[in-house]
Amino acid sequence: MTIEETQKYAEKLAASAAPDRRIFALVGDLGAGKTTFSGFFLRALGVTEPVTSPTFVIMKKYALAHLQFVHAYHIDCYRLKNPEELLSLGFAEIIADKKNIILIEWADRMRESLPPEAVWVDFAHAAETERTISVRSAEL
């Protein structure tokens, strides 16, 4: 996918979000497009502030003016060593609230902490300026 196709795909996936489809687990190598996708996804939900990687702060929270969701959480698990670190951020409470939509980069590192309804989005390098993105409803 080109950057334009990635934007359209992110917007389409954001439009598909619902209370039972609101946790998006993003996986892929460094530079595969997870953060770029997240920015497009969050903009589609109405986030107007700059969306940058939460790698060093681990988690960012955005207020939404959305019919179904009040907050969006953008989480990066790259630097986390174990699921307890994620839970110490209040993750259980965040995912329990159906008014939250959650994007988790490097989600495969915290697989056991994610609920079965998480939507897994895989990113891979296809060419120098293109990526492939595939979605599966549950982790296998």
C-alpha positions, 0 to 999 in steps of 0.5 A: 500500500502507498501512503494514500492507500494506507490513509484510506485503509486506516479511515475505513478501519476506524469507521468500522470501530464499535464497542465490540470492535475497539481494540486494535493490536498492531504488529510488524517490524520497525518502520512497517507503518504502525505509527503512520497508520495510527495517526491516520486512524486517530485523525479519522476519529477526530483527533486534531493534535499531532499524533506521534509515536508513544514509544518513550511515554508508552501511552498517549490519551486523546479526547474524542468528540465521537458518538460511541467513544470518549477517549482513544488510547495509543499504546506502544509496547516496544519498551515493555518487558512484561505484561505487568508493566502494561497492567500498571498503566491501568490497562485493565480499566482502559479496556474495560471501558467500552467508551475507549478505543485502543491502538496498541503497537507491538501488541504481540509483546503483550499478547496474553494481556489482550482480550480475544476480541482484539482486532489484529492488524499486521504490517510488513514491508512490501517495497521501499515506499510501500507496505502490506496491511492485513487484518484478522479478527483474533490472534491465532 
